[in-house]
Amino acid sequence: MFAGFTDASTQVDGIHLHAIRGGAGPALLLLHGHPQTHAIWHKVAPRLAQDFTVIAADLRGYGDSGKPQGAPDHSNYSKRRMAEDQVALMRAHGFEQFAVIAHDRGGRVAARMALDHPQAVTKLVTLDVAPTLAMYEQTSFAFARAYWHWFFLVRPAPFPETLINADPDLYLKQTIGARSAGLAPFTEAAYAEYLRCLSDPATAHGICEDYRASVTIDLEHDRESLAEARKIDCEFLALWGAQGVIEQCFEPLVEWRRWATRVSGEALPCGHYIPEEAPELLLDRVLPFLHS
């Protein structure tokens, strides 16, 4: 799926971070969401690599990256910790500064990265995500019904892990296949990759710890940042799917403007999985933004 890309994996604080690298030019980091891997970028990464040095990584807990046992306070899966992973990965490749395109969970990591490491992130693009704090504080029936996994995955171990590991294929179909576009956006090769990684029993724990952190320590970090009036100050493009839950339940630009000084964006005519549902539309929006 990534012709011309090479392995770019590294070790960060004893955790293996899996990544691939391709292209040349300014650095661009790609971060995926739940319950996927770097494979979500296979339709856009080759074009991006014509203009940039592209590094597509698996977040800790996902894909072929390390999946440590969660700490009691879930801090080793906080978005702060996961952002530090990615900054270290980029530095290992010689990049002190880089742009980021991040989908879903990766968008939460990238937003925290831009807050905590403003000297590193030059431009930020988030895909179909609103701030975590806003989404939990504004939970409605429609949101809870659509994003049921937000409330399932945070239950104490080993309950959700056990159910996911009982039938990873069913879980995958009930998450990525239950959105507005069904399974149509996913190629056979990409789906097989997602299922391969989810079939590792450790992945279920990593995913659950990611979400457990988001409902605990991540909210603490977010509230602290708001209280300190810290904001994302790089150029920030927020894109989301017009057929998705973010559009239906939230006002993404209103919410992101609480967190960022220079954010713009729009809804695209697709659902949640923008890089796979609407790759050409995504490229049409992000390439001018990254080059400006």
Buried (B, 14 or more C-beta within 10 A) or exposed (E): BBEEBEEBBBEBEEBBBBBBBBBEEBBBBBBBBBBBBBBBBBBBBBBBBEBBBBBBBBBBBBBBBBBBEBBEEBBBBBBBBBBBBBBBBBBBBEBEBBBBBBBBBBBBBBBBBBBBBBEBBBBBBBBBBBBBBBBBEEBEEEBEEBBEBBEBBBBEBEEBBEBBBEEBEEBBBEBBBEBBBEEEBBEEEBBEBBBBBBEBEBBBBBBBBBBBBBBBBBBEBBEEBBEEEEBBEBBBBBBBBBBBBBBBBBEBBEBBBEBBEBBBBEBBEBBBBBBBBBBEBBBEBBBEBBEE
